[in-house]
C-alpha cells in the first residue's frame, strides 16, 4: 500500500473508516480553524525552525538509541531502547506540547487546557505554558490524581490549575470529557492541547506529526549503528497511542518492519477489568472521532481498567484502529501483573526504571519470537518516577 494509506488521513481526517470530526456546533469554528490552518502553520519554515530549536535546546533531543545488551541476551536478539524517558519532563509527551504551544501562539490563543491520565501530558503542557507565559488548566480524573501525586505536584509548581474529574471512572476518559466541556464554554481564547492521537480531525494527524520525530531519529540512529535505517520490529505501548504513532510513523510504509502495539489487558482481557480496546472494542464515536471503542450493545462506554493511568482508556486512536483492521499492525496485550514483572526485570537488567505504560511494551517481548539477526526497537516512552508508589507497594508485598 502507499504511504498515504497509513501515514496520513484523507481530507476529512479518515484513516480507512476511522477518524473524522464529530463535534458539537459550539466547537465547529475552533476545529474548522485548526483544520484549515494547521498544515500551513506547522509546515512553515519559521515554525519548523522554532520547533527544532526547542526540541534540541529545551527538550534535549535527539534522545539516545541504547543497545540493551542484557535484555538482548535474554531474548536472543538485538534490542535497542529509544530513550524518550530522557526527554525534559520524563516522557515523549513534551514533543507534542512544544508543537502545539507554538501553534496556539500562531492562532493568538492565550488560554490552554489539557487532559491527562498518567500526568505526563499534564506536566508537559504545564511546562510549555510556563515557558510561554500562558494560562494553563489541566483536567485529571480524581482516581488518577491520587495515584499520580508527584505529577500533580509538578503541574501545580509549574503554575497550572489542576481540576479533578469526578464523573464515571474518574480517569482519563472523564478528564477528556471535562476538557471538551471547558472548550465549548471558552471557544474564543482557548486552545485545547490534546495529548494523544485521538479527538476530532486534525488532532490525530497533528499529534502524530509532532511525535514523528521519534521514528525520524530512530532511522538516522540505526543507520549510524548498523548501516541500515530499518529495524525488523518496533514495539510500543498503546492507550490512545501517541508514543506508538511517533515510533511507527516513518516506518508505516516499510512493509518489512513489524509494528507491534501493546495494549493494557488489566486483570485479563476477558476479566471485565481491561483496556484492551482492539480485542474488546467495536467501531464507535468517542471524543470527536470514529474509532474502536469498548462499549455495550446499546453504545454505552465500558469503563476500562489498567494499573497504568496512561493506558486506562476505552478507545484507541483512529490511526491505530486502521493499522489493526488492515493487519498492518500487530496488537498484543499485557496484564497488570505482567507489566509490573517486566518493570522490575528491565530495572535490574538495564538499570532503567520504566514507566508502567512502557512496562507493557517490555512485557510483550515474552510473547514474541526473535532471531539473532532481528533488530528490535522498543519505544521507552517514559520513566518510572511517577509510578514509584505502585512499585513500592509491590515491594512491600514482597512480590519482587
C-alpha positions in Angstrom: 0.0 0.0 0.0 1.1 3.6 -0.5 2.5 5.8 2.2 -0.7 7.9 2.1 -2.9 5.0 3.1 -1.3 4.5 6.5 0.7 7.7 7.4 -1.8 10.5 6.6 -5.6 10.7 6.8 -7.7 11.8 3.8 -9.0 15.4 3.6 -11.8 14.6 6.0 -9.4 13.1 8.6 -10.1 9.4 8.0 -7.7 6.6 8.2 -9.7 4.0 6.3 -13.1 4.0 8.0 -11.7 5.6 11.2 -11.3 9.3 12.1 -13.3 12.3 11.1 -14.6 15.1 13.3 -17.8 14.6 15.3 -18.2 17.8 17.3 -20.9 20.0 18.9 -21.8 23.1 16.9 -20.2 25.3 19.5 -16.8 23.9 18.6 -17.2 24.0 14.9 -15.4 27.3 14.4 -12.4 26.2 16.5 -12.0 22.9 14.9 -12.6 24.3 11.4 -9.9 26.9 12.0 -7.4 24.2 13.0 -8.3 22.0 10.0 -7.8 25.0 7.7 -4.6 26.3 9.2 -2.6 23.6 11.0 -0.7 22.3 7.9 0.1 25.8 6.7 1.3 26.8 10.1 3.4 23.7 11.0 5.0 23.4 7.6 6.1 27.0 7.5 9.9 27.2 7.7 9.9 29.6 10.6 7.7 27.3 12.6 9.9 24.3 11.8 13.0 26.3 12.9 11.4 27.3 16.2 10.1 23.7 16.8 13.5 22.1 16.0 15.4 24.6 18.2 13.2 23.9 21.3 13.4 20.2 20.7 17.1 20.4 20.7 17.9 23.0 23.4 14.9 22.6 25.7 13.7 19.0 25.3 17.2 17.5 24.9 16.7 15.8 21.5 17.8 13.7 19.9 17.2 11.1 22.6 19.7 8.2 22.6 19.0 4.8 20.9 20.5 2.5 23.5 21.6 -1.1 22.9 20.2 -3.1 25.8 22.8 -5.9 26.0 21.4 -7.9 28.9 17.8 -7.7 27.6 19.1 -8.7 24.2 20.9 -11.7 25.6 17.7 -12.9 27.3 15.7 -12.8 24.1 18.5 -14.0 21.8 18.3 -11.0 19.5 19.4 -7.3 19.4 17.2 -4.9 21.3 17.5 -1.1 21.2 15.7 1.2 23.5 14.5 4.6 22.2 15.1 6.7 25.3 12.1 9.0 25.4 12.3 8.8 29.2 15.3 11.1 28.9 13.3 14.0 27.4 12.7 17.0 29.6 9.7 16.2 31.9 10.4 12.4 31.6 8.4 11.3 28.6 7.6 11.7 24.9 4.6 14.0 25.7 6.8 17.1 25.6 7.3 16.7 21.8 3.7 17.3 21.1 3.1 20.1 23.7 6.1 22.1 22.2 4.5 21.8 18.8 1.0 22.7 20.0 2.1 25.7 22.1 3.8 27.2 19.1 0.6 26.6 17.1 -1.5 28.2 19.8 0.7 31.3 19.7 0.2 31.5 15.9 -3.5 31.2 16.4 -3.5 34.0 19.0 -4.8 31.8 21.9 -4.0 33.0 25.4 -5.5 30.2 27.5 -4.5 26.5 27.3 -6.5 23.5 28.5 -5.4 19.8 28.5 -6.5 16.4 29.8 -4.1 13.9 31.4 -4.1 10.4 32.7 -0.7 9.4 34.0 0.0 13.1 34.4 2.9 13.2 31.9 0.9 15.1 29.3 -0.3 17.5 32.0 3.2 18.1 33.2 4.4 18.7 29.6 1.5 21.1 29.0 2.1 23.0 32.2 5.8 23.1 31.3 5.3 24.8 27.9 2.7 27.1 29.3 5.2 28.3 31.9 7.8 28.7 29.2 5.4 30.9 27.1 3.6 32.6 30.0 0.2 31.3 29.1 -2.7 30.3 31.5 -2.9 26.5 31.9 -5.8 24.4 33.2 -5.4 20.6 33.3 -8.3 18.2 33.8 -7.4 14.9 35.5 -9.5 12.1 36.9 -9.8 12.1 40.7 -8.6 8.5 40.7 -5.5 9.5 38.7 -4.8 12.5 40.9 -4.5 10.0 43.8 -2.2 7.5 42.0 -0.1 10.1 40.2 0.5 12.5 43.1 4.1 13.5 42.1 3.0 14.7 38.7 0.1 16.6 40.2 2.6 18.4 42.4 4.8 19.2 39.4 1.9 20.7 37.5 1.0 22.9 40.4 4.6 24.0 40.9 4.7 25.0 37.2 1.7 27.2 37.8 -1.1 25.1 36.3 -4.5 24.7 37.8 -5.4 21.0 38.2 -9.2 20.3 38.0 -10.4 16.9 39.2 -12.9 15.0 37.0 -15.4 13.4 39.4 -17.7 11.5 37.0 -17.6 8.0 35.6 -14.5 6.0 36.4 -12.7 9.3 37.4 -9.9 8.5 34.9 -8.6 9.7 31.5 -11.9 9.4 29.6 -13.7 11.5 32.2 -10.9 14.1 32.2 -11.2 14.4 28.4 -15.0 14.9 28.8 -14.4 17.8 31.2 -11.8 19.4 28.9 -14.1 19.3 26.0 -16.9 20.9 28.1 -14.4 23.7 29.0 -13.5 24.2 25.3 -17.2 24.5 24.4 -17.6 27.2 27.1 -14.5 29.1 26.1 -14.2 28.8 22.3 -12.6 32.2 21.5 -9.5 32.4 23.6 -8.7 28.8 24.4 -6.6 26.1 22.6 -7.1 22.5 23.7 -3.8 20.6 23.7 -4.9 17.0 23.3 -2.2 14.7 24.5 -2.7 11.7 22.2 -3.6 10.7 18.6 -7.3 10.9 19.5 -10.0 13.6 19.2 -11.5 15.2 16.1 -9.5 15.8 12.9 -6.9 17.3 12.7 -5.7 16.2 16.2 -4.7 12.6 15.4 -2.7 13.7 12.4 -1.2 16.8 14.1 -0.1 14.9 17.2 1.4 12.1 15.1 3.4 14.6 13.0 4.8 16.2 16.2 5.7 12.8 17.6 7.1 11.6 14.4 10.5 13.0 15.4 10.9 9.7 17.4 10.9 7.5 14.3 12.8 10.1 12.3 15.6 9.8 14.8 15.4 6.0 15.0 16.1 5.8 11.3 19.1 8.0 11.5 20.5 6.3 14.6 20.0 2.8 13.3 21.9 3.8 10.1 24.7 5.1 12.2 24.9 2.0 14.3 24.1 -0.8 11.8 24.3 0.8 8.3 20.5 0.0 7.9 17.8 2.5 8.7 15.2 -0.1 9.2 14.5 -2.2 12.3 12.7 -5.6 12.0 10.3 -4.7 14.8 9.2 -1.5 16.5 7.4 -2.2 19.8 5.4 0.5 21.7 2.6 0.6 24.3 -0.8 1.9 23.2 -3.6 3.7 25.0 -4.7 6.5 22.8 -1.4 5.8 21.1 0.9 8.9 20.7 4.2 7.4 21.5 3.4 4.4 19.2 2.3 6.8 16.4 5.6 8.6 16.8 7.7 5.5 16.8 5.8 3.9 13.9 5.3 7.0 11.7 8.4 6.8 9.4 8.0 3.0 9.1 4.3 2.8 8.2 5.1 2.3 4.5 8.0 0.0 5.2 6.2 -3.3 5.0 9.2 -5.4 6.2 9.1 -3.6 9.5 6.7 -5.2 12.0 4.8 -2.6 14.0 3.8 -4.1 17.4 1.3 -2.2 19.6 0.8 -3.4 23.2 -2.4 -2.6 25.0 -3.3 -2.9 28.7 -5.1 -6.2 29.5 -5.6 -5.1 33.1 -6.7 -8.1 35.1 -7.1 -10.1 31.9 -8.6 -9.4 28.5 -11.9 -11.2 29.4 -11.9 -10.3 33.1 -14.2 -7.2 32.8 -11.3 -5.2 34.1 -9.3 -4.4 31.0 -8.3 -1.7 28.5 -7.5 -4.0 25.5 -9.6 -2.0 23.0 -8.7 -3.9 19.8 -9.7 -7.2 21.5 -12.9 -5.9 23.1 -14.0 -2.9 21.1 -16.1 -2.2 18.1 -16.5 0.9 15.9 -18.0 3.8 17.7 -17.6 7.5 18.3 -15.8 8.9 21.3 -14.2 12.3 22.0 -14.9 13.6 18.5 -13.7 10.8 16.2 -14.8 7.4 15.0 -12.6 4.6 16.1 -12.6 1.3 18.0 -14.3 1.7 21.4 -15.1 -0.6 24.3 -18.9 -0.3 24.5 -22.1 -2.1 25.4 -24.6 -3.4 22.9 -26.5 -0.1 23.2 -23.4 2.0 22.8 -22.6 2.9 26.4 -18.9 3.2 27.1 -17.4 0.4 29.1 -15.2 1.6 31.9 -11.6 0.5 31.2 -9.1 -0.7 33.8 -5.3 -0.6 33.8 -2.7 -0.3 36.6 -1.1 2.3 34.3 -3.1 5.6 34.2 -1.8 6.4 30.7 -3.3 3.3 29.2 -6.6 3.4 31.2 -8.7 4.5 28.2 -11.6 2.7 26.5 -10.6 3.7 22.9 -7.7 3.9 20.6 -6.6 6.5 18.1 -8.1 6.1 14.6 -4.6 5.7 13.0 -4.1 2.6 15.2 -7.6 1.3 14.6 -6.8 1.4 10.9 -3.5 -0.4 11.5 -5.4 -3.1 13.4 -8.2 -3.5 10.9 -5.9 -3.7 7.9 -3.4 -6.0 9.7 -0.5 -3.6 9.2 0.0 -3.5 13.0 0.3 -6.5 15.3 -1.7 -5.8 18.5 -0.8 -7.7 21.7 -1.7 -7.0 25.3 -0.1 -7.4 28.7 -1.8 -7.7 32.1 -1.1 -5.5 35.2 1.0 -8.3 36.7 3.0 -8.9 33.5 3.7 -5.2 33.3 4.9 -5.0 36.9 7.1 -8.0 36.4 8.7 -6.5 33.3 9.3 -3.2 35.0 11.3 -4.9 37.7 13.1 -7.0 35.1 14.2 -4.1 33.0 15.2 -2.1 36.1 17.5 -4.9 37.2 18.8 -5.9 33.8 19.5 -2.5 32.3 19.4 0.0 35.3 16.4 1.8 33.8 13.2 2.1 35.7 10.4 2.4 33.1 7.0 4.0 33.4 4.2 1.5 33.9 2.9 2.3 30.4 6.2 1.4 28.8 6.5 -1.8 31.0 3.5 -3.2 29.0 5.7 -2.9 25.8 8.5 -4.8 27.5 6.1 -7.5 28.7 5.1 -8.2 25.2 8.6 -9.2 24.3 8.0 -12.5 26.1 5.1 -13.2 23.7 7.3 -12.8 20.6 9.8 -14.9 18.8 13.0 -13.4 17.5 16.1 -14.4 15.5 19.7 -13.4 16.1 19.5 -11.2 13.0 16.5 -9.2 14.2 16.9 -5.6 15.2 14.1 -4.7 17.7 13.4 -1.2 18.8 11.3 -0.6 21.9 10.0 2.9 22.5 10.8 3.6 26.1 8.1 6.2 26.3 8.6 7.4 29.9 10.5 7.0 33.2 9.1 5.3 36.3 9.5 8.1 38.8 5.8 8.8 38.7 4.9 5.1 39.4 7.2 4.6 42.4 4.1 4.4 44.7 2.9 1.4 42.7 6.3 -0.2 42.6 6.8 0.4 46.4 3.5 -1.3 47.1 4.7 -4.3 45.2 8.0 -4.4 47.1 6.2 -4.0 50.4 4.1 -7.1 49.4 7.4 -8.8 48.8 6.3 -9.8 45.3 9.7 -8.6 43.9 
